[in-house]
Amino acid sequence: MPAALTEKEFSQHVNTKFQLINEDSKIELCLVEVKHYRPHEHEQPGMERFSAFFEGPGERFLPQQVYHLSHEQMGELDIFLVPVSGSQSGYRYEAVFNYFRGSDG
């Protein structure tokens, strides 16, 4: 069973590797940062809002779309990744999470 897609869960796995299965190849991404977003005054309470940033190789650019990732502890995940920066040395991707927490919070 895959892990919960929460800020707390991702934060436990910063600096670990995720395998991205894309067509017939595997690409290694490293989770490099988890960024919390403070709630706004006018926002409904109970929101989970954060971004997870991944770094990938420079020789392979990934366009924005949903990707299937695998992680040793978190299991299999489908995540929408958006490229946010890049160079020949590597690309940085962001996954934004914004949802209401369940009652178990």
C-alpha atoms as an extended CHARMM CRD file, in Angstrom:
* protein
*
       105  EXT
         1         1  MET       CA              0.0000000000        0.0000000000        0.0000000000  PROA      1               0.0000000000
         2         2  PRO       CA              1.4580000000        3.4130000000       -0.9150000000  PROA      2               0.0000000000
         3         3  ALA       CA              2.2860000000        5.9240000000        1.7930000000  PROA      3               0.0000000000
         4         4  ALA       CA              0.0550000000        8.9140000000        2.4690000000  PROA      4               0.0000000000
         5         5  LEU       CA              0.9360000000       11.9170000000        0.2970000000  PROA      5               0.0000000000
         6         6  THR       CA              1.4330000000       14.2850000000        3.2250000000  PROA      6               0.0000000000
         7         7  GLU       CA              4.0320000000       16.9180000000        4.0280000000  PROA      7               0.0000000000
         8         8  LYS       CA              5.1290000000       14.8850000000        7.0560000000  PROA      8               0.0000000000
         9         9  GLU       CA              5.6150000000       11.7210000000        4.9770000000  PROA      9               0.0000000000
        10        10  PHE       CA              7.5860000000       13.4360000000        2.1930000000  PROA      10              0.0000000000
        11        11  SER       CA              9.7110000000       15.3210000000        4.7560000000  PROA      11              0.0000000000
        12        12  GLN       CA             10.9110000000       11.9930000000        6.1790000000  PROA      12              0.0000000000
        13        13  HSD       CA             12.3570000000       11.0850000000        2.7670000000  PROA      13              0.0000000000
        14        14  VAL       CA             14.3080000000       14.2240000000        1.7840000000  PROA      14              0.0000000000
        15        15  ASN       CA             17.6060000000       13.2800000000        0.0970000000  PROA      15              0.0000000000
        16        16  THR       CA             16.3340000000        9.8470000000       -0.9410000000  PROA      16              0.0000000000
        17        17  LYS       CA             15.9020000000        8.4680000000       -4.4600000000  PROA      17              0.0000000000
        18        18  PHE       CA             12.7000000000        7.8750000000       -6.3910000000  PROA      18              0.0000000000
        19        19  GLN       CA             12.6130000000        5.7620000000       -9.5450000000  PROA      19              0.0000000000
        20        20  LEU       CA             10.5420000000        7.2500000000      -12.3580000000  PROA      20              0.0000000000
        21        21  ILE       CA              9.3100000000        4.6430000000      -14.8120000000  PROA      21              0.0000000000
        22        22  ASN       CA              8.8980000000        6.3960000000      -18.1820000000  PROA      22              0.0000000000
        23        23  GLU       CA              8.1200000000        4.3410000000      -21.2910000000  PROA      23              0.0000000000
        24        24  ASP       CA             10.9260000000        1.7500000000      -21.3940000000  PROA      24              0.0000000000
        25        25  SER       CA             13.4180000000        3.6010000000      -19.1940000000  PROA      25              0.0000000000
        26        26  LYS       CA             13.9400000000        4.3530000000      -15.5180000000  PROA      26              0.0000000000
        27        27  ILE       CA             15.0930000000        7.7730000000      -14.3600000000  PROA      27              0.0000000000
        28        28  GLU       CA             16.3370000000        8.4810000000      -10.8620000000  PROA      28              0.0000000000
        29        29  LEU       CA             14.9850000000       11.5800000000       -9.1160000000  PROA      29              0.0000000000
        30        30  CYS       CA             16.1380000000       12.8130000000       -5.7150000000  PROA      30              0.0000000000
        31        31  LEU       CA             13.6810000000       14.4730000000       -3.3350000000  PROA      31              0.0000000000
        32        32  VAL       CA             15.6570000000       17.5740000000       -2.3360000000  PROA      32              0.0000000000
        33        33  GLU       CA             13.1550000000       19.8140000000       -0.5290000000  PROA      33              0.0000000000
        34        34  VAL       CA              9.6730000000       19.8890000000        0.9970000000  PROA      34              0.0000000000
        35        35  LYS       CA              8.2340000000       23.3840000000        1.3650000000  PROA      35              0.0000000000
        36        36  HSD       CA              5.3080000000       24.1640000000        3.6770000000  PROA      36              0.0000000000
        37        37  TYR       CA              2.8220000000       26.8970000000        2.7610000000  PROA      37              0.0000000000
        38        38  ARG       CA              1.2990000000       28.8810000000        5.6060000000  PROA      38              0.0000000000
        39        39  PRO       CA             -2.4790000000       29.1470000000        5.5710000000  PROA      39              0.0000000000
        40        40  HSD       CA             -4.0010000000       32.4280000000        4.4570000000  PROA      40              0.0000000000
        41        41  GLU       CA             -6.4140000000       34.3590000000        6.6770000000  PROA      41              0.0000000000
        42        42  HSD       CA             -9.3660000000       33.8210000000        4.3580000000  PROA      42              0.0000000000
        43        43  GLU       CA             -8.6030000000       30.1300000000        3.7700000000  PROA      43              0.0000000000
        44        44  GLN       CA            -10.8150000000       27.3910000000        5.1270000000  PROA      44              0.0000000000
        45        45  PRO       CA             -9.1420000000       25.4920000000        8.0100000000  PROA      45              0.0000000000
        46        46  GLY       CA             -7.9120000000       21.9330000000        7.5230000000  PROA      46              0.0000000000
        47        47  MET       CA             -5.9110000000       22.3890000000        4.3280000000  PROA      47              0.0000000000
        48        48  GLU       CA             -2.7080000000       20.4710000000        3.5950000000  PROA      48              0.0000000000
        49        49  ARG       CA             -0.5500000000       22.7110000000        1.3600000000  PROA      49              0.0000000000
        50        50  PHE       CA              3.0500000000       21.9460000000        0.4200000000  PROA      50              0.0000000000
        51        51  SER       CA              5.4290000000       21.3700000000       -2.4770000000  PROA      51              0.0000000000
        52        52  ALA       CA              7.9100000000       18.5580000000       -2.9850000000  PROA      52              0.0000000000
        53        53  PHE       CA             10.9620000000       19.3780000000       -5.1180000000  PROA      53              0.0000000000
        54        54  PHE       CA             12.8820000000       16.7170000000       -7.0280000000  PROA      54              0.0000000000
        55        55  GLU       CA             16.1360000000       16.9070000000       -8.9640000000  PROA      55              0.0000000000
        56        56  GLY       CA             16.7990000000       14.7880000000      -12.0210000000  PROA      56              0.0000000000
        57        57  PRO       CA             19.5820000000       14.2970000000      -14.5640000000  PROA      57              0.0000000000
        58        58  GLY       CA             20.5620000000       17.0050000000      -17.0460000000  PROA      58              0.0000000000
        59        59  GLU       CA             20.5240000000       14.7180000000      -20.0550000000  PROA      59              0.0000000000
        60        60  ARG       CA             16.7870000000       13.9760000000      -19.7190000000  PROA      60              0.0000000000
        61        61  PHE       CA             14.1350000000       16.7250000000      -19.5820000000  PROA      61              0.0000000000
        62        62  LEU       CA             10.6940000000       15.6990000000      -18.3420000000  PROA      62              0.0000000000
        63        63  PRO       CA              7.7450000000       17.7950000000      -19.5770000000  PROA      63              0.0000000000
        64        64  GLN       CA              4.9550000000       18.5680000000      -17.1150000000  PROA      64              0.0000000000
        65        65  GLN       CA              2.6090000000       15.6220000000      -16.6950000000  PROA      65              0.0000000000
        66        66  VAL       CA              1.7010000000       12.8020000000      -14.3100000000  PROA      66              0.0000000000
        67        67  TYR       CA              4.5690000000       10.3620000000      -13.7290000000  PROA      67              0.0000000000
        68        68  HSD       CA              4.6850000000        6.9820000000      -12.0260000000  PROA      68              0.0000000000
        69        69  LEU       CA              7.2900000000        6.9880000000       -9.2420000000  PROA      69              0.0000000000
        70        70  SER       CA              8.5200000000        4.2000000000       -7.0240000000  PROA      70              0.0000000000
        71        71  HSD       CA             10.2040000000        4.6660000000       -3.6480000000  PROA      71              0.0000000000
        72        72  GLU       CA             11.6560000000        2.0590000000       -1.2950000000  PROA      72              0.0000000000
        73        73  GLN       CA              9.5660000000        3.1820000000        1.7100000000  PROA      73              0.0000000000
        74        74  MET       CA              6.7200000000        5.1940000000        0.1410000000  PROA      74              0.0000000000
        75        75  GLY       CA              5.8060000000        2.6040000000       -2.4920000000  PROA      75              0.0000000000
        76        76  GLU       CA              4.2550000000        3.3500000000       -5.9020000000  PROA      76              0.0000000000
        77        77  LEU       CA              2.9720000000        6.9070000000       -6.5420000000  PROA      77              0.0000000000
        78        78  ASP       CA              1.4640000000        8.7950000000       -9.4670000000  PROA      78              0.0000000000
        79        79  ILE       CA              2.5010000000       12.4560000000       -9.1720000000  PROA      79              0.0000000000
        80        80  PHE       CA              2.0670000000       15.5070000000      -11.4150000000  PROA      80              0.0000000000
        81        81  LEU       CA              5.5390000000       17.0230000000      -11.8960000000  PROA      81              0.0000000000
        82        82  VAL       CA              6.2760000000       20.4620000000      -13.3340000000  PROA      82              0.0000000000
        83        83  PRO       CA              9.7870000000       21.4860000000      -14.4530000000  PROA      83              0.0000000000
        84        84  VAL       CA             10.8100000000       24.6660000000      -12.5930000000  PROA      84              0.0000000000
        85        85  SER       CA             14.4850000000       25.0790000000      -13.5210000000  PROA      85              0.0000000000
        86        86  GLY       CA             17.2720000000       23.2960000000      -15.2750000000  PROA      86              0.0000000000
        87        87  SER       CA             20.6660000000       23.1890000000      -16.9240000000  PROA      87              0.0000000000
        88        88  GLN       CA             23.0020000000       20.6040000000      -18.3980000000  PROA      88              0.0000000000
        89        89  SER       CA             23.8360000000       19.4720000000      -14.8660000000  PROA      89              0.0000000000
        90        90  GLY       CA             20.2300000000       18.7050000000      -13.9270000000  PROA      90              0.0000000000
        91        91  TYR       CA             16.5670000000       19.6520000000      -13.8620000000  PROA      91              0.0000000000
        92        92  ARG       CA             14.4090000000       20.5710000000      -10.8680000000  PROA      92              0.0000000000
        93        93  TYR       CA             10.7500000000       19.5210000000      -10.7190000000  PROA      93              0.0000000000
        94        94  GLU       CA              7.9390000000       20.5440000000       -8.3930000000  PROA      94              0.0000000000
        95        95  ALA       CA              4.8990000000       18.5960000000       -7.2280000000  PROA      95              0.0000000000
        96        96  VAL       CA              2.2760000000       20.8190000000       -5.5370000000  PROA      96              0.0000000000
        97        97  PHE       CA             -0.1600000000       19.3460000000       -3.0300000000  PROA      97              0.0000000000
        98        98  ASN       CA             -3.2460000000       21.2860000000       -1.9470000000  PROA      98              0.0000000000
        99        99  TYR       CA             -6.1380000000       19.3550000000       -0.3960000000  PROA      99              0.0000000000
       100       100  PHE       CA             -8.3370000000       19.0410000000        2.6930000000  PROA      100             0.0000000000
       101       101  ARG       CA             -6.8880000000       16.7650000000        5.3590000000  PROA      101             0.0000000000
       102       102  GLY       CA             -9.0220000000       13.8450000000        6.4310000000  PROA      102             0.0000000000
       103       103  SER       CA            -10.5160000000       13.6440000000        9.9080000000  PROA      103             0.0000000000
       104       104  ASP       CA             -7.4100000000       11.7570000000       11.1010000000  PROA      104             0.0000000000
       105       105  GLY       CA             -5.4380000000       14.8980000000       10.1210000000  PROA      105             0.0000000000
